[in-house]
Amino acid sequence: MSLLAILLLALVQGITEFLPISSSAHLILMRDFGAAIGLDTMGTNANAELVMDVSLHVGTLAAVMLYAWRDLWRMLVGVIQGLGGNRGEGWHLAWQLVLATIPVVVVGALAQDLITDKLRTMEMIAWMTIIFGVVLWLADRAATRLTLPELGYGRAILIGAAQVMALVPGVSRSGICMTVGRFIGMNRVDSARFSLLLSIPTIIGAGTLAGIELYQTKDAQLGTDALIGVSLSFLCAWLAILLMMRWLARATFLPFVVYRLALGALLLALVYT
């Protein structure tokens, strides 16, 4: 795989993974675009794409864990203390993430073939990008009354269940989590913060499945391409998280909504003309 292809894939994965604009849709479009212009974004064999997917997941996972290390430490301490009977904020947050992850794991496992074979079309991506961009805009108008410590189990499970919709490319896992968070009254920063934390088990799961598949091919060597992919996706994801969180601390989701509408309109124009 060429350095340009690795750079583009790492940029797309790193930047879009945590923004409410659908990383899976952008990766599909990036690979389609690469194929159209003769750029190799798939690799020279069946394993090359898997190696790169694992690498990009590792990079983005490292970025979000570094950003959220205080919350992760709080949960670790909370679980240890909770086992001893002292169940505080860290204990409850850890269990909220566990329970919120279950729906997407179950549905993803049962509907994997449908998602892979039937829903990854440009037309589907275009409509989902537009529709859920509008839904995000509507949600962002909700009044703010909840912080993350006030979330509770029921609301956490509701946000987690909404992730199921993000199995369709174009919806955006982070986008639907933030959308539901805003609908139930969470402030913008905490809705994004919970989405980031919820991405950790999701990315670990996706990366593990790809890693197992790669291992089963008996060709699991990670070479220079993979190391470049890890490094670039980590850097891009880290910067994207920092910029998004700083933006949401003082402004709205409107720029992401506008981007989704513009991208969806462009894709529909390509599809229908």
Sequence and secondary structure as in RCSB ss.txt:
>XXXX:A:sequence
MSLLAILLLALVQGITEFLPISSSAHLILMRDFGAAIGLDTMGTNANAELVMDVSLHVGTLAAVMLYAWRDLWRM
LVGVIQGLGGNRGEGWHLAWQLVLATIPVVVVGALAQDLITDKLRTMEMIAWMTIIFGVVLWLADRAATRLTLPE
LGYGRAILIGAAQVMALVPGVSRSGICMTVGRFIGMNRVDSARFSLLLSIPTIIGAGTLAGIELYQTKDAQLGTD
ALIGVSLSFLCAWLAILLMMRWLARATFLPFVVYRLALGALLLALVYT
>XXXX:A:secstr
  HHHHHHHHHHHHHHSSSTT HHHHHHHHHHHHHHTT   S SSHHHHHHHHHHHHHHHHHHHHHHTHHHHHHH
HHHHHHHHTT   HHHHHHHHHHHHHHHHHHHHHHSHHHHHHHS  HHHHHHHHHHHHHHHHHHTTS   B GGG
 HHHHHHHHHHHGGGGGSTTS HHHHHHHHHHHTTB HHHHHHHHHHHHHHHHHHHHHHHHHHHHHTT     HH
HHHHHHHHHHHHHHHHHHHHHHHTTS SHHHHHHHHHHHHHHHHHHH 
